[in-house]
């Protein structure tokens, strides 16, 4: 502990001391219903899709979230956070046989939020040789694997934003055993609706005097997506936010 720094009694008998950490300046929670995400199959999945009669609901795994922060003109200290979520989905196709066929593929979506991240211009140096620019805050996203709310097969053309092979992060490409067919299929296509819970926050390196009381759950929702009035999104809105997945309980049963 630095000279002149002493432990002091905090509220409720706790101790207050100085720590160096990343302070959360703004945060929000999202309960996104992601309707009709285009399913990019693997090469074998694309072949199976051509003869499939129907698609059944499956499961999805969140692989990665890319985050980019940039200032906006709403006032000093506000920043735009652009995020892109990547998923590995495994769906079951009915192909006329006695057993459905499991196929895997990629799902993704992008969203934009504006949060307050304060201002800072200090450069941070560490003994490890790392240098961090303090001009922009750090965006952090916490998320759980999504719920697959519905799947459907259609012959309608894919008219949404497409993804290019070079845009995929390496860890996303490595999550698949086969090559992905990133060009929209000319025949049958699969669309998947997901329910995604996430927390987004902006942080900066800070020195703080603190005493720990409980987890800091955001008390507002991210205004990032359009409201949906139709099923299955309406059904998803009735699902409670999974607080325990983000803030695990201790042996005593409390969120501490």
N, C-alpha and C positions, 0 to 999 in steps of 0.2 A: 504494500500500500504506500502511495507517495507520502513524503513528509508533510505534516500539517493536515493530512486527511484522517479523520477518525470516524469510527462507526457511531451512528446516532440512532436513538430509539425512534421507530416509526409508529404509525397508527396501529393500534391493536397489538402492541408489544413487538412488532417486527423490527428489523434493522434496516436502516437506509445507508447505502454506500454508493460510491461513484463507479460507474462501469462505462466501457466503450462498446457501443452496439449500434445497430441500425434502428433509428426511431421511425415509427410509422406516422406519416403526416396525414394520410387519407386512405380510406379503404371502403370497399363495398362488396356486397354479396350478390351473386347472380343465380337465378333459377331459369335457365334458358331452355325453351322448347325449340329444338332445331328441326324444322320440318323439311322433309323431302331432300335430304342430303344425297348427292349422287354417289353411288357405290362403284368404285374403280376396282374391278376384279383382277385377280392374277391371271396368267395366261391359261391355266387349266380351268379356272373358274369362268373365264369368258367363253371357252368352248362348251362348257356344261350349260351355260346360260342360254345358248342358242336352241337347245332342245328341252329346256325346263318348262314344266307346266305351271308351276306356282312357286312362291317363295314363302318360307316360314320365318317367324321371328327367331332371332339368334342372340348373340352377345357382342359387346364391343369393349375394347380396351383402349384407354387413353395412352398414347405413346409419347407425345411431346407437345409443349406449348411454346411457340415463339413469341417473344415480347419485344416491342420497339417503342421508345419514348421520344416524344418531340414536343417543344413548347407550342402553345396555342395563344391566340390573341384575346382570350377572355379576361386577362388580367395577369399581373405578375405572380408567378408561382404556380400557374395551372399548366398541366401537361396532357397531351393526348397519348393514350396507351393503345396501340394496335396489337392485337393478339391473334394468333392462328393456332387452332387446335387440330391435332392429327390423331386419328383412331385406326386401330386394326379391328375389323369386324369379321365375325364368322357367322355365316347364314346357312340355312338348310334349304336346298332346292328339291322339289318333287320332280323326278325325271321319268316317272312311269314304272320304276322298279319297286321292289318291296320295301326298300329302305331309302330315306332321303339322303342326298349327297351334300356334304359340308363343303362350302367354298369360302375362301377368305378374300378380303379386299380392303381398300383404303377409303376412309371417310375423312372429310375435313371441313372446317368453316372458319371464317374470320369475323372479328367484332372490334368495335372501337368504343372506348370510354374516355371520359375526361375526369381527372382527379387533381386535387391540390397536392403539390410536392415541395412547396416552399422554394427557396433560392439558396444557392451555394456556389462558390467559385474556388474553394480550396482544392489543392492537389494533395493526395494522400500517398505517402511513401511508407513501405514496410521493409523490415530487415531481410525479407525473402527476395527483395528486388522488384516487387510488384509496384506499379504506379497506377493510381486510380484517379480519374478526373472527377471532381465533385460538382461539375456544372449541372449535370442531369441527375435526378433521383433514380433509384433502382426500382424497377417494376418487378413484383413478385406475384405469381399466381399459384394458388392452391386449388386442387380439383380432385374429385374422385372419379372413378370409372363411370360412364354414363349408363342410363337405363335405355334399353331399346324399347321404344313405345310402339312402333309399328313398322312394317315393311310392305312394299308393294312392287309389283312388276308392271311395266308400261312400255309401250312402243313409241311414246311421244319423244321428240328430240330433246336432248339436254341443252337447255338455253341459259344455264347459269355460268358463273365464272369458272374457267378451267385452270388446271394446275399443270405446270411444265415439269419435266423430269429433273431439271437442274434446280428447281425450287425446293425439292424434298430434302430435309435434313438427313444426314448419313444414318443416324440411329433409327429413323423411320424406315428407310430403304432396307436396312439390315434386319428389321423385324419380320420381313416376309421371306419365305423360302424360295419363292419364284419371282420373276419379273412382274411388275404391275402393268396393266394395260391402261395407260393414262390418256389415250385418245378415246373420246366417247364412242361407245359401241354403236354400230349402225342398225342393229336389230333390237332385241329386247334389252331393257335397262332395269336396274333395281334402284329404288329410292328408299331411304331409311330415315325415320324420325327418331331423334334421340332426346332424352332429358338430361341436362347437364347442370350439376351444382358446382359452383366455384366461388372463390374469394380472391379479389384483386386488391393490391395495395401498393402505395408508393412509399419508399423508405430512403433515409439518408444516414450516413455515418454521423454519430453524435456521442457526446459524453453526457451521461445522465445520472442524477441522483434518484434512486428509485427504491421502492418497496413493492414486492410482488403480492397481489391480492387474488387475481383470477385471470383467465384468458380474456382477451379483448375481442369479442365478437362484433363485427360491423353491425350497425343499427340501421343501415339504409341499403336499398337495392341498387345495383348497377343499372342505369338507364341506357342500355346498349341495344336492345332488340325491340322489335315491334310487338305489341300485344296480340295474342292469338285467341280467337273465340271458338275455334272448332276443335273437335277431338282429333288426335289424341292429346293435344296440348292442354286442353281444358282439364282432362284427367290428370295430367302431370302437375297442374297447379295445386291440386289437392294433396300432393305429397309434401310432408314436412321437410324442412331443410335438415340434413343429417349432421347435426352439430357434433355428435360423438365421433364421426369420422375425421373431423378436422381438429377436435380438441379431446383426445382420449381421456377417459376417466382414470383416476388413481385407485389404489386398493381400498381407500376409504369410501369410494363411490362418488366423490366430488370431481368437478371439472377443474382440477388444479395440477 
